[in-house]
Amino acid sequence: MLLSEYLPIFLFMLVGLGFGLLPIILGKILSPHKPTPQKLSQYECGFEPFEDARLKFDVRFYLVAILFIIFDLEMAFLFPWAVVFTKLGNEAFWAMMVFLGLLLIGFVYEWLKGALEWE
């Protein structure tokens, strides 16, 4: 009895696994495999690589990526709130205004610190 309740979950996992693995397996079986030295060579912007792949990147790349992730995730909280906006009371509205105010303060702080300037 108890195991039969987990059957739909198990079937769902099998179907999901099948959808993920079946195209990979079919592609490996059905696609032609004719490697040439040109196909196996490294490609970097149309010319041969000239330096080690383990270069030090400028910290601004990481900073922009982190800022994007932070603000993108924060904005993701707005969508569920906007869907049920008319059903929420004043407390939820003001809680979101505080949240957006803090987000705005963080954005202005990053702007004033020059984190958004690329130079």
Residue, then its C-alpha position, 0 to 999 in steps of 0.5 A: m500500500l505504502l509503496s504504491e503511493y510512490l509509484p507516480i513519483f517513480l514514473f515521473m522520475l523515469v520519464g524525466l530521466g528518459f527525456g534527458l538521456l534519450p536525445i543524448i544516446l540517440g545523438k551518439i548512436l545516429s550522428p556521424h563521427k568523423p574526427t579530423p585534426q581541425k575538428l579536434s583543435q581548440y577554437e578561440c575567436g577564429f585563431e589558434p590559442f596563444e596563451d594559457a587558458r588559466l588567465k587571470f580575469d579582471v575582477r570587474f567580470y566577477l563583480v558584474a556577474i555577482l551584481f547581476i545575480i543579486f539583482d536578478l534574484e531579488m527581482a524574482f521575488l516581485f513576480p509571485w507578489a505581483v500575481v497576488f497583489t490584489k488579494l494582499g493587504n496593506e501590510a504586504f504592500w508596505a513590506m514589499m515597499v521596504f524590500l524595494g527600498l532596501l534594494l534601491i539603497g543597495f543599487v545606489y550604493e553600488w553605483l556610488k562606489g563605481a561598481l557599475e562603471w566599466e572604464 
